[in-house]
Amino acid sequence: MKQPPAPLPRDDRSPWAVFLVFLRLGLTSFGGPIAHLGYFRDEFVLRRQWLSERAYADLIGLCQFLPGPASSQIGIALGLGRAGYGGALAAWLGFTLPSAIALILFASLLASHGNLAAGALMGLKVVAVAVVAQAVWGMARTLCPDRLRVTMMAVATAAVLLMSSYWGQLLVLLGAGVVGMLLIRPEQIAESDSATAPVSRTAGMLALTLFFSLLLLLPLLAALQQEPLLVVADTFYRVGSLVFGGGHVVLPLLQAETVDTGWVDVEVFLAGYGATQAVPGPLFTFSAFLGAAMDTGLPGWLNGLFCLVVVFLPSFLLVIGVMPFWDQLRRRQRIRSALAGVNAAVVGLLLAALYQPMWTTAIRGPADFVLALAALVALVFWKRPPWLVVLATAAGGWALSL
């Protein structure tokens, strides 16, 4: 039996100490959001004893309730509880920057040497198919446990494929929330400790007001001014505000906003998404790759950092805003029912993205299908690390191109 890590001496509560802890996790946390939850539990519940097991479970419940990247939000909340607002920023920087920097460098490499790595890029697009297929399968088993939610998933898939726009996807999610509120009755949430954070109700209300103000005002400003940076800010802020279900679900929303609008070529988009699986840290750092690959007038690296900050800004505002009210909010049955419906539709959105643009772009013939099947088997049944599968599939794509 695996022995739990030995507890460490009580460390200090400075933002710098928080940054160093999360930097190590940002350099080593491979495997996606679910794996991140295990890394965090080992580090902060068992080894450092920053919070209890029950408080950690309650924190997971909060961040799964909110839109956005759950593992990053848990990190922000842990840093907030440990060292205040500076700790929240330090936790995010440490966990996010390693993968963001790697992906910005990869985008720069594609821009200058794309033709030299055409086969490897094909392998990255193929492995993205396998990764998303694994995510769809795992999420469907958890989030669609009955006939009603399977049907909602299928309807959402069909609707998104027939209405291939960001607003069509948003309409599907809203409709699923209404259906869930009316028809789904999940079990009552179990009692648990609350994860405390040094946030007053006034600060929480200010954060929520700013969150909704930006969500409403950025589209208006972008439409009126037509400034490239305002349009980019509106796009990535909305995506960061409205993604339910984990990091993989950012794929269809970003595809609608960047590929369908012509900002990023579909080949580059899928290659970048495949490369994102090979780096540690949150999947939302894919936004840094896209920003670096887009032409907005800024240097690529600066635009990548800009997109990264904007897509994560809603997570900061939501965590700060909801923490003071979470203990009461989580007990409301209608909210939990609506979220169950939204989660079922989220699986449908991801299934639609698996078909278009992933399958239609990456799988061109039997050889590509065999490569994707091998990657899927390695991920799901052999439990190989995603970064290793990504590198092997990129090598396979390069070999097939010879």
C-alpha positions as CSV (number, residue, x, y, z in Angstrom):
1,M,0.0,0.0,0.0
2,K,1.3,3.5,-0.9
3,Q,2.3,5.4,2.2
4,P,1.1,9.0,2.5
5,P,3.9,11.7,2.3
6,A,5.4,12.6,5.6
7,P,4.1,16.0,6.9
8,L,6.4,18.9,6.4
9,P,7.2,21.5,9.1
10,R,4.8,24.4,9.0
11,D,6.0,26.8,6.3
12,D,5.6,30.5,6.3
13,R,2.6,32.4,4.9
14,S,4.4,34.8,2.5
15,P,3.4,35.1,-1.2
16,W,7.0,34.1,-2.1
17,A,6.7,30.8,-0.2
18,V,3.4,30.1,-1.9
19,F,5.0,30.9,-5.3
20,L,7.8,28.4,-4.8
21,V,5.5,25.6,-3.8
22,F,3.3,26.2,-6.8
23,L,6.2,26.6,-9.2
24,R,7.4,23.1,-8.4
25,L,3.9,21.8,-9.1
26,G,3.7,23.9,-12.3
27,L,6.9,22.2,-13.5
28,T,5.8,18.6,-12.6
29,S,2.0,18.3,-12.6
30,F,1.4,16.4,-15.8
31,G,-1.9,14.6,-16.6
32,G,-4.6,17.3,-16.7
33,P,-7.1,18.6,-14.2
34,I,-8.1,15.4,-12.5
35,A,-4.4,14.5,-11.9
36,H,-3.8,18.0,-10.6
37,L,-6.4,17.4,-7.8
38,G,-4.3,14.4,-6.7
39,Y,-1.1,16.4,-6.7
40,F,-2.7,19.2,-4.7
41,R,-4.1,16.8,-2.1
42,D,-0.7,15.1,-1.6
43,E,1.0,18.5,-1.3
44,F,-1.5,20.6,0.7
45,V,-3.6,18.2,2.7
46,L,-1.1,15.4,3.5
47,R,2.4,17.0,3.4
48,R,1.9,20.7,4.3
49,Q,-1.4,20.4,6.1
50,W,-2.7,23.7,4.9
51,L,-6.3,22.5,5.2
52,S,-8.2,19.4,6.2
53,E,-9.4,16.6,3.9
54,R,-13.0,17.7,4.3
55,A,-12.2,21.4,3.6
56,Y,-10.3,20.3,0.5
57,A,-13.3,18.3,-0.8
58,D,-15.5,21.4,-0.2
59,L,-13.0,23.5,-2.1
60,I,-13.2,21.1,-5.0
61,G,-17.0,21.4,-4.9
62,L,-16.8,25.1,-5.1
63,C,-14.4,25.2,-8.1
64,Q,-16.4,22.5,-10.0
65,F,-19.5,24.7,-9.5
66,L,-17.8,27.7,-11.0
67,P,-17.1,28.1,-14.7
68,G,-13.4,28.1,-15.6
69,P,-10.4,25.9,-15.0
70,A,-11.1,24.0,-11.8
71,S,-7.5,23.0,-10.9
72,S,-6.3,26.6,-11.3
73,Q,-9.2,28.0,-9.3
74,I,-8.4,25.6,-6.5
75,G,-4.8,26.8,-6.6
76,I,-5.9,30.4,-6.5
77,A,-8.2,29.6,-3.5
78,L,-5.4,27.8,-1.7
79,G,-3.0,30.7,-2.2
80,L,-5.7,33.2,-1.2
81,G,-6.3,31.3,2.1
82,R,-2.6,31.0,2.8
83,A,-1.3,34.4,2.0
84,G,-4.2,36.7,1.0
85,Y,-4.5,38.3,-2.4
86,G,-0.8,38.2,-3.0
87,G,-0.8,34.5,-2.3
88,A,-3.6,34.0,-4.8
89,L,-1.5,35.7,-7.5
90,A,1.7,33.9,-6.5
91,A,-0.1,30.5,-6.7
92,W,-1.4,31.2,-10.2
93,L,2.0,32.5,-11.4
94,G,3.9,29.5,-10.1
95,F,1.4,26.9,-11.5
96,T,0.8,28.6,-14.9
97,L,4.0,30.3,-16.1
98,P,6.1,27.1,-16.9
99,S,3.6,25.7,-19.4
100,A,2.6,29.2,-20.8
101,I,6.3,30.0,-21.6
102,A,6.8,26.6,-23.2
103,L,3.7,27.1,-25.4
104,I,4.7,30.6,-26.4
105,L,8.1,29.3,-27.5
106,F,6.4,26.5,-29.4
107,A,4.2,29.0,-31.3
108,S,7.3,31.0,-32.2
109,L,9.0,27.9,-33.4
110,L,6.0,27.1,-35.6
111,A,6.0,30.5,-37.1
112,S,9.7,30.3,-38.1
113,H,10.1,26.6,-38.9
114,G,6.6,25.2,-39.5
115,N,7.5,23.6,-42.8
116,L,10.4,21.6,-41.2
117,A,8.1,19.9,-38.8
118,A,5.0,19.2,-40.9
119,G,4.9,15.4,-40.1
120,A,5.3,16.0,-36.4
121,L,2.5,18.6,-36.5
122,M,0.3,16.0,-38.1
123,G,1.1,13.7,-35.2
124,L,0.2,16.4,-32.7
125,K,-3.2,16.9,-34.5
126,V,-3.8,13.1,-34.3
127,V,-3.0,12.8,-30.6
128,A,-5.4,15.7,-29.9
129,V,-8.2,13.5,-31.3
130,A,-7.2,10.7,-28.9
131,V,-6.9,13.1,-25.9
132,V,-10.4,14.6,-26.5
133,A,-11.9,11.1,-27.1
134,Q,-10.6,10.1,-23.7
135,A,-12.0,13.2,-22.1
136,V,-15.4,12.7,-23.7
137,W,-15.6,9.1,-22.6
138,G,-14.5,9.9,-19.0
139,M,-16.8,12.9,-18.7
140,A,-19.8,11.1,-20.1
141,R,-19.5,8.3,-17.6
142,T,-19.5,10.8,-14.8
143,L,-21.7,13.6,-16.0
144,C,-24.3,11.6,-18.0
145,P,-25.3,8.8,-15.7
146,D,-28.9,8.4,-16.8
147,R,-31.1,8.5,-20.0
148,L,-32.1,12.1,-19.6
149,R,-28.6,13.4,-19.4
150,V,-27.4,11.1,-22.2
151,T,-30.2,12.5,-24.4
152,M,-29.3,16.1,-23.4
153,M,-25.7,15.3,-24.4
154,A,-26.8,14.0,-27.8
155,V,-29.1,17.0,-28.4
156,A,-26.4,19.4,-27.4
157,T,-24.0,17.7,-29.9
158,A,-26.5,18.0,-32.8
159,A,-27.4,21.6,-32.0
160,V,-23.7,22.7,-31.8
161,L,-22.8,21.0,-35.1
162,L,-25.8,22.7,-36.8
163,M,-25.2,26.1,-35.1
164,S,-21.4,26.4,-35.3
165,S,-20.9,29.7,-33.5
166,Y,-20.0,30.8,-30.0
167,W,-23.5,32.2,-29.4
168,G,-25.1,28.9,-30.5
169,Q,-23.0,27.1,-27.9
170,L,-24.0,29.6,-25.2
171,L,-27.6,29.1,-26.1
172,V,-27.2,25.3,-25.8
173,L,-25.7,25.7,-22.3
174,L,-28.4,28.1,-21.1
175,G,-31.1,25.8,-22.4
176,A,-29.5,22.8,-20.7
177,G,-29.4,24.7,-17.4
178,V,-33.1,25.4,-17.6
179,V,-33.9,21.8,-18.4
180,G,-31.7,20.6,-15.6
181,M,-33.4,23.0,-13.1
182,L,-36.8,21.6,-14.1
183,L,-36.1,17.9,-14.5
184,I,-32.9,16.8,-12.7
185,R,-32.9,16.1,-9.0
186,P,-29.3,15.3,-7.9
187,E,-28.7,14.0,-4.3
188,Q,-28.4,16.6,-1.6
189,I,-24.8,17.7,-1.1
190,A,-23.1,16.2,2.0
191,E,-22.2,18.4,4.9
192,S,-18.5,19.3,5.0
193,D,-16.2,21.9,6.4
194,S,-16.0,25.2,4.6
195,A,-12.7,26.4,3.1
196,T,-12.0,29.7,4.7
197,A,-10.4,32.7,3.0
198,P,-9.6,36.2,4.1
199,V,-12.3,37.8,1.9
200,S,-15.1,40.0,3.2
201,R,-18.6,40.0,1.8
202,T,-18.0,43.5,0.5
203,A,-14.9,42.5,-1.4
204,G,-16.8,39.5,-2.7
205,M,-19.6,41.7,-4.0
206,L,-17.1,44.1,-5.6
207,A,-15.4,41.1,-7.4
208,L,-18.7,39.7,-8.7
209,T,-19.8,43.2,-9.8
210,L,-16.5,43.6,-11.8
211,F,-16.9,40.1,-13.2
212,F,-20.3,40.8,-14.6
213,S,-19.5,44.3,-15.7
214,L,-16.6,43.2,-17.8
215,L,-18.7,40.3,-19.3
216,L,-21.3,42.9,-20.4
217,L,-19.2,45.9,-21.3
218,L,-16.3,44.3,-23.2
219,P,-18.5,43.1,-26.1
220,L,-20.0,46.6,-26.4
221,L,-16.6,48.3,-26.3
222,A,-15.1,45.9,-28.8
223,A,-18.0,46.5,-31.2
224,L,-17.8,50.3,-30.8
225,Q,-14.0,50.7,-31.0
226,Q,-13.0,47.8,-33.2
227,E,-9.5,47.9,-31.6
228,P,-7.8,44.5,-32.1
229,L,-6.8,44.3,-28.4
230,L,-10.3,45.0,-27.2
231,V,-11.7,42.3,-29.5
232,V,-9.1,39.8,-28.2
233,A,-9.8,40.8,-24.6
234,D,-13.6,40.4,-25.1
235,T,-13.1,37.0,-26.8
236,F,-10.8,35.5,-24.2
237,Y,-12.6,37.0,-21.2
238,R,-15.9,35.5,-22.4
239,V,-14.3,32.1,-22.9
240,G,-12.7,32.2,-19.4
241,S,-16.1,33.2,-18.0
242,L,-18.3,30.6,-19.6
243,V,-16.4,27.3,-19.8
244,F,-18.0,24.6,-17.6
245,G,-16.6,21.1,-17.2
246,G,-12.9,21.5,-17.2
247,G,-10.0,22.4,-19.4
248,H,-10.8,20.3,-22.4
249,V,-14.1,22.1,-22.8
250,V,-12.2,25.3,-23.7
251,L,-11.4,23.6,-27.1
252,P,-14.8,24.1,-28.9
253,L,-15.2,27.7,-27.5
254,L,-11.8,28.8,-28.6
255,Q,-12.1,27.0,-31.9
256,A,-15.3,29.0,-32.6
257,E,-13.6,32.3,-31.6
258,T,-10.2,31.9,-33.2
259,V,-10.4,29.4,-36.1
260,D,-13.9,30.3,-37.4
261,T,-13.0,34.0,-37.4
262,G,-9.7,33.4,-39.2
263,W,-7.4,34.5,-36.5
264,V,-5.6,31.1,-36.4
265,D,-5.3,28.5,-39.0
266,V,-7.0,25.2,-38.1
267,E,-3.8,23.3,-38.6
268,V,-1.9,25.5,-36.2
269,F,-4.8,25.4,-33.7
270,L,-4.9,21.6,-33.5
271,A,-1.1,21.3,-33.4
272,G,-1.0,23.8,-30.5
273,Y,-3.7,21.8,-28.6
274,G,-1.8,18.6,-29.1
275,A,1.4,20.3,-27.8
276,T,-0.6,21.5,-24.7
277,Q,-1.0,17.9,-23.6
278,A,2.8,17.5,-23.5
279,V,3.4,20.3,-20.9
280,P,2.5,20.3,-17.2
281,G,0.1,22.8,-15.6
282,P,-3.4,23.9,-16.6
283,L,-4.9,23.3,-20.1
284,F,-6.0,26.9,-20.2
285,T,-2.4,27.9,-21.0
286,F,-3.5,26.9,-24.6
287,S,-4.6,30.5,-24.7
288,A,-1.0,31.7,-24.5
289,F,-0.2,29.6,-27.5
290,L,-3.1,31.0,-29.5
291,G,-2.2,34.6,-28.5
292,A,1.4,34.1,-29.6
293,A,0.2,32.6,-33.0
294,M,-2.2,35.5,-33.7
295,D,-1.4,38.8,-35.4
296,T,-2.7,41.7,-33.4
297,G,0.1,44.2,-33.9
298,L,1.9,43.2,-30.6
299,P,4.9,40.9,-30.5
300,G,3.8,37.3,-30.3
301,W,5.1,36.7,-26.8
302,L,3.4,39.8,-25.4
303,N,0.1,39.0,-27.0
304,G,0.4,35.4,-25.7
305,L,0.8,36.8,-22.1
306,F,-2.0,39.2,-22.7
307,C,-4.4,36.4,-23.7
308,L,-3.2,34.3,-20.8
309,V,-4.0,37.0,-18.2
310,V,-7.4,37.8,-19.8
311,V,-8.6,34.2,-19.9
312,F,-7.7,33.6,-16.3
313,L,-9.1,37.0,-15.0
314,P,-12.6,35.6,-14.6
315,S,-11.3,32.8,-12.4
316,F,-9.7,35.3,-10.0
317,L,-12.9,37.4,-9.8
318,L,-15.2,34.4,-9.3
319,V,-13.1,32.7,-6.6
320,I,-12.8,36.0,-4.7
321,G,-16.4,36.8,-5.2
322,V,-18.0,33.5,-4.3
323,M,-15.8,32.4,-1.4
324,P,-17.7,34.5,1.2
325,F,-21.1,33.1,0.0
326,W,-20.3,29.5,-0.9
327,D,-21.5,27.8,2.2
328,Q,-25.0,29.1,1.6
329,L,-25.0,28.8,-2.2
330,R,-23.9,25.2,-2.4
331,R,-27.1,24.0,-0.5
332,R,-29.5,25.5,-3.1
333,Q,-31.1,22.5,-4.9
334,R,-32.1,24.5,-8.1
335,I,-28.6,25.7,-8.7
336,R,-27.1,22.2,-8.4
337,S,-29.8,20.9,-10.7
338,A,-29.1,23.5,-13.3
339,L,-25.4,22.8,-13.1
340,A,-26.0,19.1,-13.7
341,G,-27.9,20.0,-16.9
342,V,-25.1,22.3,-18.0
343,N,-22.5,19.6,-17.4
344,A,-24.4,17.1,-19.6
345,A,-24.5,19.6,-22.4
346,V,-20.8,20.3,-21.9
347,V,-20.0,16.7,-22.8
348,G,-22.1,17.3,-26.0
349,L,-20.0,20.3,-26.9
350,L,-16.8,18.4,-26.5
351,L,-18.2,15.5,-28.6
352,A,-19.1,17.9,-31.4
353,A,-15.6,19.3,-31.3
354,L,-14.2,15.8,-31.5
355,Y,-15.9,15.5,-34.8
356,Q,-15.5,19.0,-36.2
357,P,-12.8,20.3,-36.5
358,M,-10.6,17.5,-34.9
359,W,-11.6,14.3,-36.7
360,T,-12.4,16.0,-40.1
361,T,-9.0,17.8,-40.1
362,A,-6.6,15.2,-38.5
363,I,-7.9,11.8,-39.7
364,R,-7.2,11.8,-43.4
365,G,-6.9,8.1,-44.0
366,P,-6.3,4.6,-42.4
367,A,-2.7,5.5,-41.2
368,D,-3.9,8.5,-39.2
369,F,-6.8,6.5,-37.7
370,V,-4.4,3.7,-36.6
371,L,-2.1,6.3,-35.1
372,A,-5.0,7.9,-33.2
373,L,-6.2,4.5,-32.0
374,A,-2.8,3.6,-30.7
375,A,-2.6,6.9,-28.8
376,L,-6.1,6.3,-27.3
377,V,-5.2,2.8,-26.2
378,A,-2.0,4.0,-24.6
379,L,-3.8,6.8,-22.7
380,V,-6.9,4.9,-21.6
381,F,-5.8,1.3,-21.1
382,W,-2.0,1.4,-20.7
383,K,-2.3,4.5,-18.6
384,R,0.8,6.0,-20.2
385,P,1.6,9.7,-19.3
386,P,0.0,12.1,-21.7
387,W,3.3,13.9,-22.4
388,L,4.9,10.6,-23.4
389,V,2.0,9.7,-25.7
390,V,2.2,13.1,-27.3
391,L,5.9,12.8,-28.1
392,A,5.5,9.3,-29.4
393,T,2.5,10.3,-31.6
394,A,4.4,13.3,-33.0
395,A,7.3,11.0,-33.8
396,G,4.8,8.6,-35.5
397,G,3.4,11.4,-37.6
398,W,6.9,12.4,-38.7
399,A,7.7,8.8,-39.6
400,L,4.5,8.5,-41.7
401,S,5.4,11.7,-43.6
402,L,8.7,10.3,-44.8
